[in-house]
Amino acid sequence: MIIDPTAAAPKVVDRATWQAELDALRTREKAHTREGDAIAAARRRLPMVEADPAITLTGPNGPVTLLETFEGRRQLIAYYFMWHTGRPAAEQCEGCTFFTSQVRELSALHSRDVTYATFCQGPYEESVRYRDFMGWDMPWYSAQDSLDALLGGRGPFVLACYLRQGDRVFETYWTTGRGVEAMDNNYALLDRTVYGRQEGWEDSPAGWPQGWTGTDDPLSADGRPLAQWSRLKAGCCSDDLGTTEH
């Protein structure tokens, strides 16, 4: 979306006035940060629920257990990627694609004994082609046959955290909806710009550009998830995932 250069903008003031208002906002930002730290501290103190470590998923070499997806580390973060079976790449979930595209370098997580993996809700062979089409390299599993045991009706998409104690597995936290924005940096950066996310639900001054009003999808362009366009422009392979239903 191209912003109209004549669009409304903040009033212009001298630097001292601007800095004074920014300083007042900074006080609120610091309070927000401290509250976030307090919430994280409470999150660390939540009880946990035991999960069956033998729950079966499918990986590159066939069936694996939930315990094995930890790759020997103490903790696991799993994102449950929505899937539309039998559909080409252009018709896969734009939200899951948006968030997963931002999970790249995992070394910091690994240094803290944490594994990150995608638990796709569709079949392995079909969905892993999508991972390859997108150029992702995180561990990828199909949880299709074990979703009831893993999620128990939660969803449609979930970010979940697990703890391993020996051969026992415990679920310690889960979230969905906007809680999944923990995976994102684009929105965090946009929230610091004058026009924000440019979505209709935001509390912005009158006249601020808002290209998505609720009827448009801010995570898609020209009929496919935004993150796919860079792959196609780079000459990536076909987005046919080997399915016959188009």
Residue frames as qw, qx, qy, qz and C-alpha x, y, z in Angstrom:
[[0.000, 0.889, 0.458, 0.000, 0.00, 0.00, 0.00],
 [0.412, 0.281, -0.003, 0.867, 1.37, 3.43, -0.98],
 [0.189, -0.655, -0.491, 0.542, 0.64, 6.22, 1.49],
 [0.237, 0.857, 0.304, 0.342, -0.84, 9.41, 0.08],
 [0.495, 0.108, -0.231, 0.831, 1.79, 12.15, 0.61],
 [0.197, -0.449, -0.033, -0.871, -1.02, 14.55, 1.49],
 [0.625, -0.450, -0.636, -0.040, -2.33, 12.29, 4.27],
 [0.436, -0.854, 0.029, -0.284, -2.83, 13.69, 7.74],
 [0.673, 0.210, -0.480, 0.522, 0.27, 13.87, 9.92],
 [0.498, -0.600, -0.423, 0.462, 1.19, 15.00, 13.45],
 [0.042, 0.996, 0.053, 0.061, 1.48, 18.71, 14.14],
 [0.667, 0.368, -0.240, 0.602, 4.94, 20.22, 13.83],
 [0.463, -0.885, -0.052, 0.005, 6.49, 21.64, 17.02],
 [0.157, 0.802, -0.542, 0.196, 9.94, 22.73, 18.18],
 [0.623, 0.196, -0.739, 0.166, 12.34, 20.05, 19.42],
 [0.030, -0.196, 0.682, -0.704, 12.02, 20.95, 23.11],
 [0.662, -0.007, 0.175, -0.729, 8.22, 20.58, 23.00],
 [0.818, 0.203, -0.476, -0.250, 8.53, 17.30, 21.08],
 [0.432, 0.254, -0.781, 0.373, 11.08, 15.94, 23.56],
 [0.303, -0.173, 0.544, -0.763, 8.91, 16.86, 26.54],
 [0.815, 0.062, 0.010, -0.576, 5.96, 14.91, 25.15],
 [0.750, 0.283, -0.598, -0.004, 8.21, 12.01, 24.22],
 [0.132, 0.300, -0.757, 0.565, 9.61, 11.95, 27.77],
 [0.581, -0.090, 0.378, -0.715, 6.08, 11.76, 29.17],
 [0.885, 0.192, -0.248, -0.343, 5.32, 8.85, 26.85],
 [0.499, 0.397, -0.733, 0.237, 8.59, 7.18, 27.83],
 [0.299, -0.267, 0.663, -0.632, 7.37, 7.02, 31.42],
 [0.831, 0.104, 0.183, -0.516, 4.36, 5.03, 30.24],
 [0.761, 0.419, -0.488, -0.082, 6.56, 2.83, 28.05],
 [0.181, 0.403, -0.797, 0.413, 8.80, 1.98, 31.01],
 [0.558, -0.108, 0.537, -0.624, 5.75, 1.15, 33.13],
 [0.872, 0.282, -0.123, -0.381, 4.53, -1.08, 30.31],
 [0.555, 0.457, -0.681, 0.138, 7.91, -2.83, 30.19],
 [0.123, -0.305, 0.769, -0.548, 7.92, -3.39, 33.95],
 [0.748, 0.051, 0.317, -0.580, 4.37, -4.78, 33.79],
 [0.814, 0.385, -0.388, -0.196, 5.48, -7.10, 31.00],
 [0.287, 0.416, -0.793, 0.340, 8.34, -8.29, 33.21],
 [0.429, -0.161, 0.626, -0.631, 5.88, -8.88, 36.05],
 [0.859, 0.210, 0.016, -0.466, 3.59, -10.88, 33.77],
 [0.665, 0.435, -0.606, 0.027, 6.55, -12.95, 32.58],
 [0.024, -0.350, 0.790, -0.503, 7.48, -13.60, 36.20],
 [0.676, 0.011, 0.429, -0.598, 3.94, -14.78, 36.90],
 [0.825, 0.369, -0.307, -0.300, 4.08, -16.95, 33.77],
 [0.402, 0.430, -0.777, 0.223, 7.19, -18.64, 35.15],
 [0.214, -0.166, 0.757, -0.594, 5.26, -19.45, 38.32],
 [0.761, 0.038, -0.179, -0.622, 2.30, -21.12, 36.62],
 [0.709, -0.173, 0.675, -0.109, 1.65, -24.76, 37.48],
 [0.281, 0.388, -0.712, -0.514, 2.06, -27.27, 34.68],
 [0.869, 0.085, 0.256, -0.415, 0.14, -30.25, 33.32],
 [0.451, -0.309, 0.793, 0.268, 1.64, -33.57, 32.29],
 [0.679, 0.497, -0.236, -0.486, 1.50, -34.62, 28.65],
 [0.951, 0.001, 0.305, 0.049, 2.02, -38.09, 27.25],
 [0.170, -0.690, 0.535, 0.456, 5.66, -38.18, 26.03],
 [0.430, 0.008, 0.850, 0.305, 4.77, -41.02, 23.64],
 [0.495, 0.721, 0.282, -0.395, 2.30, -38.95, 21.61],
 [0.648, 0.064, 0.548, 0.525, 3.26, -39.60, 17.99],
 [0.294, 0.815, -0.072, -0.494, 4.10, -37.01, 15.36],
 [0.851, 0.357, 0.264, 0.282, 5.60, -37.45, 11.90],
 [0.185, -0.822, 0.302, 0.446, 9.01, -36.07, 10.99],
 [0.409, 0.667, -0.503, -0.366, 11.47, -36.44, 8.10],
 [0.176, 0.304, -0.936, -0.023, 12.31, -40.01, 9.09],
 [0.490, -0.312, -0.776, -0.247, 8.81, -41.12, 9.97],
 [0.574, -0.719, -0.332, -0.207, 7.07, -41.39, 13.34],
 [0.332, 0.286, -0.528, 0.727, 8.64, -39.63, 16.33],
 [0.393, -0.625, -0.639, 0.215, 7.43, -39.11, 19.87],
 [0.125, -0.958, -0.099, -0.239, 6.71, -35.79, 21.52],
 [0.678, -0.652, 0.190, 0.280, 9.69, -36.49, 23.77],
 [0.723, 0.068, 0.357, 0.588, 11.97, -36.87, 20.74],
 [0.293, 0.815, 0.259, 0.427, 10.97, -33.47, 19.33],
 [0.413, -0.897, 0.063, 0.147, 12.86, -31.86, 22.25],
 [0.672, 0.615, -0.307, 0.276, 16.07, -32.96, 20.47],
 [0.718, -0.079, -0.469, 0.509, 17.57, -33.65, 23.90],
 [0.066, 0.380, -0.216, 0.897, 17.00, -30.13, 25.22],
 [0.037, -0.214, -0.767, 0.604, 15.12, -29.30, 28.39],
 [0.330, 0.541, 0.384, -0.671, 12.41, -27.08, 26.90],
 [0.283, 0.275, 0.740, 0.545, 10.37, -27.01, 23.71],
 [0.306, 0.480, 0.146, -0.809, 8.43, -24.21, 22.02],
 [0.292, 0.231, 0.852, 0.368, 5.98, -25.51, 19.43],
 [0.344, 0.325, -0.025, -0.880, 3.87, -23.52, 17.01],
 [0.478, 0.313, 0.820, -0.039, 0.80, -25.35, 15.72],
 [0.072, 0.267, -0.433, -0.858, 0.60, -24.25, 12.09],
 [0.655, 0.406, 0.391, -0.503, -2.89, -24.30, 10.55],
 [0.167, -0.212, 0.806, 0.527, -3.20, -26.27, 7.34],
 [0.685, 0.406, 0.098, -0.597, -5.62, -26.49, 4.39],
 [0.565, -0.142, 0.786, 0.206, -5.10, -30.01, 3.09],
 [0.569, 0.437, 0.646, 0.262, -5.01, -30.41, -0.66],
 [0.224, 0.958, 0.164, -0.069, -4.60, -26.72, -1.40],
 [0.671, 0.464, -0.096, 0.570, -1.61, -25.01, -3.09],
 [0.482, -0.144, -0.330, 0.799, 0.78, -22.68, -1.30],
 [0.046, -0.314, -0.137, -0.938, -1.16, -19.55, -2.25],
 [0.591, -0.484, -0.344, -0.546, -4.14, -20.82, -0.24],
 [0.640, -0.224, -0.611, 0.409, -2.33, -21.70, 2.98],
 [0.358, -0.828, -0.389, 0.185, -2.80, -19.71, 6.18],
 [0.332, 0.755, -0.067, 0.562, -1.57, -16.16, 5.78],
 [0.453, -0.817, 0.195, -0.297, -1.33, -15.55, 9.53],
 [0.899, -0.321, 0.243, 0.172, 0.69, -18.68, 10.26],
 [0.736, 0.436, 0.098, 0.508, 2.90, -17.86, 7.28],
 [0.036, 0.885, -0.091, 0.456, 3.41, -14.30, 8.53],
 [0.589, -0.733, 0.296, -0.167, 4.47, -15.34, 12.02],
 [0.932, -0.116, 0.257, 0.230, 6.51, -18.40, 11.02],
 [0.626, 0.656, 0.007, 0.422, 8.45, -16.35, 8.44],
 [0.079, -0.877, 0.269, -0.391, 9.89, -14.32, 11.30],
 [0.799, -0.493, 0.345, -0.006, 11.32, -17.32, 13.16],
 [0.658, 0.666, -0.346, 0.061, 14.79, -17.66, 11.71],
 [0.368, 0.486, -0.679, 0.408, 17.96, -17.84, 13.81],
 [0.807, -0.467, -0.275, -0.235, 17.45, -20.33, 16.64],
 [0.618, 0.245, -0.546, 0.510, 20.92, -20.28, 18.21],
 [0.158, -0.420, 0.398, -0.800, 19.90, -18.00, 21.11],
 [0.830, -0.256, -0.006, -0.496, 17.07, -20.37, 22.00],
 [0.903, 0.103, -0.398, 0.125, 19.40, -23.37, 21.74],
 [0.335, 0.425, -0.531, 0.652, 21.95, -21.67, 24.00],
 [0.398, -0.300, 0.435, -0.750, 19.27, -21.61, 26.69],
 [0.144, -0.013, 0.984, -0.102, 18.43, -25.29, 26.22],
 [0.534, 0.463, 0.396, -0.586, 15.25, -24.58, 24.24],
 [0.275, 0.105, 0.798, 0.526, 14.17, -26.25, 20.99],
 [0.445, 0.426, 0.095, -0.782, 11.78, -24.52, 18.62],
 [0.191, 0.075, 0.909, 0.362, 9.67, -26.62, 16.22],
 [0.502, 0.092, -0.176, -0.841, 6.64, -26.30, 13.99],
 [0.313, 0.170, 0.922, -0.154, 3.85, -28.80, 14.65],
 [0.295, 0.068, -0.436, -0.848, 1.81, -28.61, 11.46],
 [0.585, 0.140, 0.557, -0.573, -1.85, -29.54, 11.62],
 [0.775, 0.467, -0.160, -0.395, -1.69, -31.11, 8.14],
 [0.985, 0.056, 0.083, 0.137, 0.02, -34.14, 6.58],
 [0.549, -0.602, 0.306, 0.493, 3.80, -34.21, 6.67],
 [0.574, 0.108, 0.535, 0.610, 4.77, -34.78, 3.03],
 [0.199, 0.785, 0.439, 0.390, 2.46, -32.06, 1.76],
 [0.265, -0.959, -0.097, 0.022, 3.19, -29.48, 4.45],
 [0.630, -0.497, 0.275, 0.529, 6.97, -29.94, 4.49],
 [0.500, 0.412, 0.434, 0.625, 6.96, -28.95, 0.82],
 [0.052, -0.934, -0.234, -0.264, 5.49, -25.67, 1.97],
 [0.571, -0.744, 0.137, 0.317, 8.28, -25.24, 4.52],
 [0.636, -0.085, 0.432, 0.634, 10.80, -25.81, 1.72],
 [0.293, 0.709, 0.435, 0.471, 8.90, -23.51, -0.66],
 [0.231, -0.961, -0.106, -0.111, 9.09, -20.76, 1.98],
 [0.487, 0.589, -0.433, 0.478, 12.80, -21.36, 2.59],
 [0.573, -0.671, 0.277, -0.380, 12.33, -22.17, 6.28],
 [0.578, 0.328, -0.731, 0.156, 14.68, -24.54, 8.05],
 [0.426, -0.388, 0.567, -0.588, 13.21, -24.99, 11.54],
 [0.095, 0.016, 0.994, -0.055, 12.30, -28.52, 12.65],
 [0.551, 0.058, -0.198, -0.809, 8.97, -29.46, 11.09],
 [0.111, 0.058, 0.982, -0.140, 6.56, -32.18, 12.16],
 [0.470, -0.295, -0.493, -0.670, 3.03, -33.22, 11.32],
 [0.169, -0.027, 0.757, -0.630, 0.79, -33.37, 14.39],
 [0.503, -0.055, -0.404, -0.762, -2.28, -34.14, 12.31],
 [0.665, -0.189, -0.701, -0.173, -3.07, -37.51, 13.85],
 [0.506, -0.272, -0.633, 0.518, -2.46, -36.39, 17.45],
 [0.029, -0.441, -0.021, -0.897, -4.14, -32.98, 17.60],
 [0.642, -0.588, -0.307, -0.384, -6.83, -34.12, 20.01],
 [0.814, -0.345, -0.301, 0.357, -4.23, -35.44, 22.43],
 [0.501, 0.081, -0.099, 0.856, -1.98, -32.39, 22.07],
 [0.047, -0.234, -0.055, -0.969, -4.51, -29.56, 21.90],
 [0.017, -0.401, -0.843, 0.358, -7.78, -30.94, 23.17],
 [0.145, 0.786, 0.588, 0.123, -9.85, -28.62, 21.01],
 [0.213, -0.764, -0.004, 0.608, -7.77, -25.51, 21.52],
 [0.454, 0.099, 0.527, 0.712, -6.90, -23.40, 18.54],
 [0.904, 0.425, 0.034, -0.039, -7.25, -22.85, 15.66],
 [0.629, 0.506, -0.385, 0.447, -3.55, -22.00, 16.01],
 [0.700, -0.713, -0.031, 0.009, -1.53, -22.28, 19.20],
 [0.364, 0.630, -0.552, 0.408, 1.91, -21.38, 20.53],
 [0.855, -0.490, -0.094, -0.141, 2.77, -23.81, 23.33],
 [0.115, 0.687, -0.651, 0.301, 5.68, -24.36, 25.71],
 [0.945, -0.195, -0.250, -0.083, 6.81, -27.65, 27.21],
 [0.216, -0.722, 0.622, -0.214, 9.28, -28.81, 29.85],
 [0.854, 0.113, -0.507, -0.022, 11.08, -32.15, 29.90],
 [0.436, -0.633, 0.563, -0.303, 12.07, -33.80, 33.15],
 [0.427, -0.206, 0.877, 0.079, 13.88, -36.98, 32.22],
 [0.032, 0.160, 0.867, 0.471, 11.40, -38.97, 30.18],
 [0.055, 0.682, 0.676, -0.274, 8.37, -37.01, 31.41],
 [0.162, 0.300, 0.319, 0.884, 6.86, -34.08, 29.47],
 [0.049, -0.643, -0.580, 0.498, 4.82, -31.21, 30.86],
 [0.197, 0.664, 0.363, 0.623, 2.95, -28.38, 29.13],
 [0.368, -0.339, -0.385, 0.775, 3.73, -25.12, 30.92],
 [0.146, 0.554, 0.099, -0.814, 2.02, -22.42, 28.81],
 [0.353, 0.357, 0.708, 0.497, -0.03, -21.86, 25.71],
 [0.162, 0.569, 0.155, -0.791, -1.59, -18.93, 23.89],
 [0.408, 0.442, 0.678, 0.422, -3.47, -18.16, 20.69],
 [0.118, 0.937, 0.326, 0.040, -4.92, -15.11, 18.93],
 [0.200, 0.919, -0.197, 0.277, -2.83, -12.00, 19.51],
 [0.697, -0.622, 0.350, 0.069, -0.73, -13.89, 22.03],
 [0.868, 0.196, 0.284, 0.357, 1.07, -15.36, 19.01],
 [0.285, 0.929, -0.078, 0.221, 2.43, -11.87, 18.29],
 [0.611, -0.680, 0.369, 0.166, 5.28, -12.95, 20.59],
 [0.784, 0.091, 0.456, 0.410, 6.75, -14.49, 17.42],
 [0.426, 0.786, 0.314, 0.319, 6.54, -11.22, 15.51],
 [0.415, -0.377, -0.047, 0.826, 8.78, -8.20, 15.07],
 [0.151, 0.378, 0.470, 0.783, 7.01, -6.44, 12.19],
 [0.310, -0.783, -0.460, -0.282, 4.02, -5.33, 14.25],
 [0.584, -0.617, -0.202, 0.486, 6.30, -4.33, 17.13],
 [0.384, -0.093, 0.227, 0.890, 8.21, -2.05, 14.77],
 [0.030, -0.529, -0.525, -0.666, 5.06, -0.70, 13.09],
 [0.418, -0.766, -0.483, 0.068, 3.61, 0.15, 16.51],
 [0.472, -0.535, -0.047, 0.699, 6.48, 2.62, 16.92],
 [0.239, 0.178, 0.423, 0.856, 5.76, 4.48, 13.68],
 [0.220, 0.136, 0.170, -0.951, 3.38, 7.41, 13.36],
 [0.627, 0.060, -0.342, -0.698, 0.85, 5.48, 11.25],
 [0.621, -0.221, 0.662, -0.357, 1.14, 2.23, 13.21],
 [0.442, 0.052, 0.882, 0.158, -0.24, -0.95, 11.65],
 [0.270, 0.178, -0.361, -0.875, -2.66, 1.05, 9.49],
 [0.203, -0.278, -0.926, -0.151, -5.51, -1.28, 10.43],
 [0.296, -0.552, -0.340, -0.701, -9.05, -0.15, 11.10],
 [0.671, -0.571, -0.470, 0.044, -9.29, -1.39, 14.69],
 [0.543, -0.042, -0.291, 0.787, -6.44, 0.86, 15.86],
 [0.157, -0.896, -0.326, 0.258, -7.07, 4.01, 17.87],
 [0.492, 0.052, 0.221, 0.840, -5.51, 6.53, 15.50],
 [0.096, 0.482, 0.148, -0.858, -6.30, 10.22, 14.94],
 [0.596, 0.660, 0.399, -0.225, -8.93, 11.08, 12.35],
 [0.461, 0.838, -0.221, -0.189, -7.49, 11.11, 8.85],
 [0.333, -0.548, 0.752, 0.150, -4.65, 8.71, 9.60],
 [0.579, 0.316, -0.614, -0.434, -4.20, 6.23, 6.71],
 [0.572, -0.141, 0.756, -0.286, -5.75, 2.86, 7.47],
 [0.360, 0.319, -0.670, -0.565, -5.58, 0.59, 4.46],
 [0.361, -0.136, -0.919, -0.077, -7.22, -2.40, 6.14],
 [0.401, -0.297, 0.126, -0.857, -10.63, -1.84, 7.65],
 [0.560, -0.075, 0.703, -0.431, -11.65, -5.39, 8.58],
 [0.837, 0.431, 0.189, -0.278, -12.86, -6.51, 5.17],
 [0.599, 0.668, -0.436, 0.067, -9.35, -6.68, 3.72],
 [0.927, -0.296, -0.063, 0.221, -6.61, -9.02, 4.87],
 [0.049, -0.945, 0.319, 0.047, -3.47, -7.15, 6.00],
 [0.554, -0.467, 0.669, 0.166, -1.36, -10.29, 5.73],
 [0.659, 0.299, 0.633, 0.275, -2.11, -11.05, 2.06],
 [0.160, 0.635, -0.223, -0.722, -1.58, -9.32, -1.26],
 [0.506, 0.401, -0.525, -0.555, -3.01, -10.26, -4.65],
 [0.898, -0.016, -0.225, -0.379, -4.47, -13.50, -3.39],
 [0.852, 0.023, -0.451, 0.264, -1.60, -15.01, -1.46],
 [0.623, -0.701, -0.138, 0.318, 0.27, -14.57, 1.85],
 [0.100, 0.973, -0.199, -0.063, 2.61, -11.57, 1.80],
 [0.469, -0.630, 0.591, 0.183, 5.73, -13.56, 2.67],
 [0.800, 0.209, 0.532, 0.182, 5.39, -15.68, -0.46],
 [0.482, 0.874, 0.056, -0.035, 6.02, -12.86, -2.91],
 [0.111, -0.817, 0.549, 0.134, 9.74, -12.57, -2.13],
 [0.628, -0.156, 0.753, 0.119, 10.10, -16.30, -2.75],
 [0.669, 0.582, 0.459, 0.051, 8.34, -16.14, -6.11],
 [0.270, 0.950, -0.139, -0.067, 10.28, -13.05, -7.21],
 [0.307, -0.667, 0.665, 0.140, 13.50, -14.87, -6.34],
 [0.571, 0.365, -0.640, -0.362, 12.53, -17.59, -8.80],
 [0.416, -0.226, 0.812, -0.342, 11.57, -20.16, -6.19],
 [0.029, 0.090, 0.964, 0.248, 10.01, -23.45, -7.17],
 [0.382, -0.379, -0.544, -0.644, 6.34, -23.87, -8.01],
 [0.328, -0.236, 0.528, -0.746, 3.88, -23.41, -5.18],
 [0.841, -0.061, -0.368, -0.391, 2.12, -26.65, -6.13],
 [0.398, -0.545, 0.660, -0.329, 2.60, -28.77, -3.01],
 [0.095, 0.181, -0.969, -0.138, 2.15, -32.02, -4.84],
 [0.417, 0.299, 0.699, -0.498, -1.58, -32.14, -4.35],
 [0.139, 0.247, 0.783, 0.553, -4.19, -32.85, -6.98],
 [0.037, -0.777, -0.625, 0.070, -7.08, -30.82, -5.53],
 [0.258, -0.089, 0.058, 0.960, -6.79, -27.23, -6.91]]
